[in-house]
Amino acid sequence: MIRKSTFLTIPVVALVLALSPMVFADEVATSTIDVAIDVTAVAAITVTGTNQSFTVGGSPAAGALPIVNATANVPTYLQYTSVVPTTETRAVAVQADAAVPAGLKLNIRAGTPTGDGGVGTPVAGGVSIGSTYVGATDLTIITGITSCATGTGATQGAPVYYTLAIDEATFSNLETTTTQTITLTFTLVGS
């Protein structure tokens, strides 16, 4: 009798094992969900920091050029946000509302920007505005900006340094009675 019971048990166990994958199989349901993402181009820029002030004269040694002093020669910071398609870039341009007085030149140089994304590359050596500069002409100081954000902290973004120097080519035209205020405008432009 032991033999009959073994033969009967084996087919029953085999049948239970064959049916078990069906009992424990995963149920899968599919559904299509559309997600629409609309990315709008963004361009925003601001300048933070203090106004710059320079004086020319001082007490140079005999035969030396006049001394140029900066009363608050600290950088200002450009903070910008840019969202562009992957095929496009932007640049930061600066323009002055007027030329500097004859005998002088103003150099405007951007440092390495902080931030996330493609914050761009400063133009080596910066740009100079002299007495022949035509007001409201854009001069590019940062190139290759893609989608990015530089940050909003007091020293985040691209530092901008200002240097006023004697322009030896036009120094003979320097006037001692000149006082001039120049306003600089920074713009995030397509490039």
Buried (B, 14 or more C-beta within 10 A) or exposed (E): EEEEEEEEEEEEEEEEEEEEEEEEEEEEEEEEEEEEEEEEEEBEBEBBBEEBEBEBEEEEEEEEBBEBEEEEBEBBBBBBBBBBEEEEBBBBBBBBEBBBBBBBBBBBBBBEBBBEBBBBBBBEEBBBBBBEBEEEEBBBBBBEBBBBBBBEEEEBBBBBBBBBBBBEEBEEEBEEEEEEEBEBEBBBBEB
